[in-house]
Amino acid sequence: MTGLVLAILTALFFPGIILRVKSLMAGRKGPGIFQPWKNIRVLLQKGSIISNTTSYIFRFAPLVYLSTILCATILIPFSTMPSFFGFQGDFILFAYLLGLGKFFFIIGAMDTGSSFEGMGANREALYSMLVEPAFFILFGTLGMITGHSSMQDIFTLFHFTGHNEFIIGIIAIYLLIQIAMIENSRMPVDDPKTHLELTMIHEVMILDHSGFDLALIHIGTNLKFAMYGLLIANIILPSGGSFVYRIGFYMAIQILFAGVIGLLESFRARKKLMKNSQFIVTLSSIALLAFILALLLMNRMIF
Amino acid sequence: MEAYLFIAPVLLTFVIFLIPSRIRYFYVLSLTLFTVAITSIPAFQVLLHPDDPAYILVTGFKSFTLTFTIDNLSAFFLLVTNFTFLTGLLYSNGYLKSYRDTKSPVQFSLHYFNYNWLHLSMLAVLMLRDGIPFLISWELMAVSSFLLILFEAEKRTTLKTAVNYLVQMHVGLVLLVIAFLLCEAKTGSMSFDALQFYFKNHANIGLFLLFFAGFAIKAGFIPFHTWLPDAHPAAPSHISGVMSGVMIKTGIYGIVRVLTHVQSDMYVIGLIILVISAISGLIGVMMAIVQHDLKKLLAYHSIENIGIIGLGIGLGMMGLGSNNPFLTFLGFSGGLLHILNHSLFKSLLFFSAGSVYKACHTRNIEELGGVIHKMPRTAALFLIGSIAICGLPPLNGFISEVLIYLGFFRGLMDGSIYQSIALLLALISLVLIGGLAIFCFTKAFSVVFLGEPRTEKSKNISETDLSMLFPQYLISIMILLIGFFPLLFIQPVMGIISQQFHINQAPAMVSITQILTKISLMGGLLVIVISAIFLLRNLLTKKRIVKTGPTWGCGYTAGTCKQQYTGTSYADNFAVLAAPILHTRKEYREIHPEELFPSKRSFRTHPFDVFHSGLNKVLDFSMLVLKKLARLQTGNIQHYILYAFIFMLIIFFLLYLKIL
């Protein structure tokens, strides 16, 4: 539960920091940290326009999208604090809950009958399918190193500073950052900054959502970033230290993560659409590299 | 006394032809209910009291005896079969109504007669252990399903498909006969129980592979699957549901039954099953993505799900081979539970797809669209089936898949490095199967049900009547029940594994119980969160203005509904990626730069099954050889006598040279 509360807290300033870093890099002053949430507040108070073509799926999809992200975040423990919902293999449920959210998000976009949203939905389906193996190989590797399969045990037993684990930890953090970028349809895959119709995946899928529903989706997306930040923080956080110290450490990591995303987004160009799948599959091979490295480090490569 | 109860339904099926067509359906229904009752009661008894010995019933006539044995493995399959046959029959009444004008009452009687015979022969397959009776009922199963596929025999493709099906089933039968004969030659008796004596003294892997090939043709493992994607669409929907839901599972039953007797080489056998299953799963779902025919798409998903079941079973065998009971339990329980799960969501999907076909008279998804507005209930049912088949929480597909996943992760941690690498690859394939299934079902659901109607066919339609919806509700309830209360179902399954493979279930049960409790808690939480946000939205937006308008067209609203995203365009980016494996032929004419006023154009894609064309090549080649050989068939009696003479001469020389 602590994890969820902390993730929600960080979600409040996370998108603001990204925006701020991006505008600073572009030489502008930029909006305040809480501007994205002010936008969401406005949306929450608005009425909405719903397309004639849509059915109950369209109204139902944002609910499921946000709920699955909330439930997935509950599963993540915070550092060594016991999480109530954790169990052996909870990261499988984590990934599949997000999958359920995506499923509804996709059919929600397809419900409008618009070919723009069809394109976005289709790409979302393809990319999230391609990115999934990287996540599972990563957790398989972490599980193999620690000998446990619940996120709680993995994060408690994985010492980032241990000289064997350090290199795996670096790869894990790199992968999680990239996975977070892809899952949120950010920079090398998609550019949220461009004009609505020209963004290729996420923004194009929510063209027809408005008012409260759109706010739900934005909340979900912001929370998703904080959720991946929480995962990254868990890998780095030391298992010792007082609670306050760890919270401070956690906040620093989240702010750094947001800053890194802002920097990546500022200095990176979007890939050609056809090259995206190759890029995403590369992540799986990097994860495989981590797996082989783990086998080597654990002295299991004896022939 | 009870023996007559088992024989009675067989005799009573012949009465179907004498019953007036008004009450024929009720007669068939009560007969099926009777069959279901007399087999389900002992099955439940066996499953719920795992310590009792198996239920055995001997019947026969003079020296010919039949022994029906229901142990908990049979009991599990019996219950799955009975449920699907019952829902299939309930569904069939509404579905077949539209055929009343074109089909004669005798054809209807024949159809129901075959339906009952398929049911009875499958039950017999599950209960008989002796070789000859087993093979006879196996054959009866093939013949009755062949006749069921032939319901619309006036279509040429149906006829061709059905004959193809029959031929392939007999190839499988031959393999099984050879396997049983091998067993008889070494042990002196021909039954599943005799296999343990064979396996004790001889190499295990050879005979197992023979059995595996025979059963795999029925189950639809790649590359033995070529009959399956054609046969399912050709049959009426309730038959497709039954065939895909339970009939192909008899192949799995056979494999598991043989596996319970295997005594060595278990690790290698497990590995072989794992590899074949991973390939089946991946290619099955990849082929499904590029299909236009809704039922063919579902048929390919059957191959995928057989692959998932096989992954579980292979993992279980590897656990047995490496003395890791935890792996055995996770693998087999995932595999067996997935058999039940797949029978539920696949029959649900076939039934709801059948309702769409009945309303729109087309299975081509590119001609559909917007069906949800006219058939909201069918759409919701198809959606439940889609979520379940993708293995997404909180429905039943997730439960079985998570058990297999857990097994993979557990297997990664201990065991040799080769095991880690093999299981990692299996893990990747399962992850990809899951992702591709989501890709495929978001496509199928959206293109069929969402958006605007693409052609006239899906415009003037109405929701199906309650008689066809009712069995689908029943199945959905079961799906939800397994999804939210998996513990109710996992206990009997664990009992089966511990009894069949003689291992103590207690240690594994503790952690599996813990895991499944947390998963069902999470399912409950998800429902609570969704409803909380739903209520919150209703409360807050009650007084807001909600307007309706056209879909945002980005300045240019689509001219016709055909400009919506189609199934082909949805699948295209994946088809490009997977082009080396998926062969799709595109038919279109490019627009030349000089062509100022482009004329009317069309675009077609034809997905190919590589294995299908591979099989055709083999068949074409053998036809060619046989045609050459046909020259020997001169029709001249003197020539034939000459052949016999030459043959005798050869035998004589071989004997003389002591070669023979």
Chai-1 contact restraints between the chains, C-beta under 6 A:
chainA,res_idxA,chainB,res_idxB,connection_type,confidence,min_distance_angstrom,max_distance_angstrom,comment,restraint_id
A,G47,B,R544,contact,1.0,0.0,6.0,A-B,restraint_1
A,G47,B,I545,contact,1.0,0.0,6.0,A-B,restraint_2
A,S48,B,V546,contact,1.0,0.0,6.0,A-B,restraint_3
A,I49,B,K547,contact,1.0,0.0,6.0,A-B,restraint_4
A,I49,B,G549,contact,1.0,0.0,6.0,A-B,restraint_5
A,I50,B,T548,contact,1.0,0.0,6.0,A-B,restraint_6
A,S51,B,T551,contact,1.0,0.0,6.0,A-B,restraint_7
A,N52,B,T548,contact,1.0,0.0,6.0,A-B,restraint_8
A,T53,B,E452,contact,1.0,0.0,6.0,A-B,restraint_9
A,T53,B,T551,contact,1.0,0.0,6.0,A-B,restraint_10
A,S55,B,I372,contact,1.0,0.0,6.0,A-B,restraint_11
A,L63,B,I530,contact,1.0,0.0,6.0,A-B,restraint_12
A,L63,B,I533,contact,1.0,0.0,6.0,A-B,restraint_13
A,L63,B,F534,contact,1.0,0.0,6.0,A-B,restraint_14
A,S67,B,V529,contact,1.0,0.0,6.0,A-B,restraint_15
A,S67,B,I530,contact,1.0,0.0,6.0,A-B,restraint_16
A,L70,B,V529,contact,1.0,0.0,6.0,A-B,restraint_17
A,C71,B,L525,contact,1.0,0.0,6.0,A-B,restraint_18
A,C71,B,L526,contact,1.0,0.0,6.0,A-B,restraint_19
A,F87,B,I515,contact,1.0,0.0,6.0,A-B,restraint_20
A,F87,B,K518,contact,1.0,0.0,6.0,A-B,restraint_21
A,Q88,B,I515,contact,1.0,0.0,6.0,A-B,restraint_22
A,G89,B,L406,contact,1.0,0.0,6.0,A-B,restraint_23
A,I92,B,V402,contact,1.0,0.0,6.0,A-B,restraint_24
A,I92,B,Y405,contact,1.0,0.0,6.0,A-B,restraint_25
A,Y96,B,L392,contact,1.0,0.0,6.0,A-B,restraint_26
A,Y96,B,P393,contact,1.0,0.0,6.0,A-B,restraint_27
A,Y96,B,F398,contact,1.0,0.0,6.0,A-B,restraint_28
A,L97,B,P393,contact,1.0,0.0,6.0,A-B,restraint_29
A,G99,B,L392,contact,1.0,0.0,6.0,A-B,restraint_30
A,L100,B,L392,contact,1.0,0.0,6.0,A-B,restraint_31
A,F103,B,I438,contact,1.0,0.0,6.0,A-B,restraint_32
A,I106,B,T442,contact,1.0,0.0,6.0,A-B,restraint_33
A,I107,B,T442,contact,1.0,0.0,6.0,A-B,restraint_34
A,I107,B,F445,contact,1.0,0.0,6.0,A-B,restraint_35
A,I107,B,S446,contact,1.0,0.0,6.0,A-B,restraint_36
A,M110,B,S446,contact,1.0,0.0,6.0,A-B,restraint_37
A,M110,B,L450,contact,1.0,0.0,6.0,A-B,restraint_38
A,D111,B,L450,contact,1.0,0.0,6.0,A-B,restraint_39
A,T112,B,T551,contact,1.0,0.0,6.0,A-B,restraint_40
A,G113,B,G451,contact,1.0,0.0,6.0,A-B,restraint_41
A,G113,B,E452,contact,1.0,0.0,6.0,A-B,restraint_42
A,G113,B,T551,contact,1.0,0.0,6.0,A-B,restraint_43
A,G113,B,Q564,contact,1.0,0.0,6.0,A-B,restraint_44
A,S114,B,T551,contact,1.0,0.0,6.0,A-B,restraint_45
A,S115,B,Q563,contact,1.0,0.0,6.0,A-B,restraint_46
A,S115,B,Q564,contact,1.0,0.0,6.0,A-B,restraint_47
A,S115,B,Y565,contact,1.0,0.0,6.0,A-B,restraint_48
A,F116,B,C554,contact,1.0,0.0,6.0,A-B,restraint_49
A,G118,B,Y565,contact,1.0,0.0,6.0,A-B,restraint_50
A,N122,B,Y570,contact,1.0,0.0,6.0,A-B,restraint_51
A,A125,B,F439,contact,1.0,0.0,6.0,A-B,restraint_52
A,A125,B,T442,contact,1.0,0.0,6.0,A-B,restraint_53
A,L126,B,N573,contact,1.0,0.0,6.0,A-B,restraint_54
A,L126,B,F574,contact,1.0,0.0,6.0,A-B,restraint_55
A,M129,B,G435,contact,1.0,0.0,6.0,A-B,restraint_56
A,M129,B,L436,contact,1.0,0.0,6.0,A-B,restraint_57
A,M129,B,F439,contact,1.0,0.0,6.0,A-B,restraint_58
A,E132,B,V431,contact,1.0,0.0,6.0,A-B,restraint_59
A,E132,B,G435,contact,1.0,0.0,6.0,A-B,restraint_60
A,P133,B,I428,contact,1.0,0.0,6.0,A-B,restraint_61
A,P133,B,V431,contact,1.0,0.0,6.0,A-B,restraint_62
A,F136,B,V431,contact,1.0,0.0,6.0,A-B,restraint_63
A,G140,B,L412,contact,1.0,0.0,6.0,A-B,restraint_64
A,G143,B,F409,contact,1.0,0.0,6.0,A-B,restraint_65
A,M144,B,L412,contact,1.0,0.0,6.0,A-B,restraint_66
A,M144,B,M413,contact,1.0,0.0,6.0,A-B,restraint_67
A,G147,B,M413,contact,1.0,0.0,6.0,A-B,restraint_68
A,S149,B,F409,contact,1.0,0.0,6.0,A-B,restraint_69
A,E197,B,C554,contact,1.0,0.0,6.0,A-B,restraint_70
A,L207,B,W552,contact,1.0,0.0,6.0,A-B,restraint_71
A,D208,B,T551,contact,1.0,0.0,6.0,A-B,restraint_72
A,D208,B,W552,contact,1.0,0.0,6.0,A-B,restraint_73
A,F212,B,R537,contact,1.0,0.0,6.0,A-B,restraint_74
A,F212,B,T541,contact,1.0,0.0,6.0,A-B,restraint_75
A,S277,B,L577,contact,1.0,0.0,6.0,A-B,restraint_76
A,R300,B,I417,contact,1.0,0.0,6.0,A-B,restraint_77
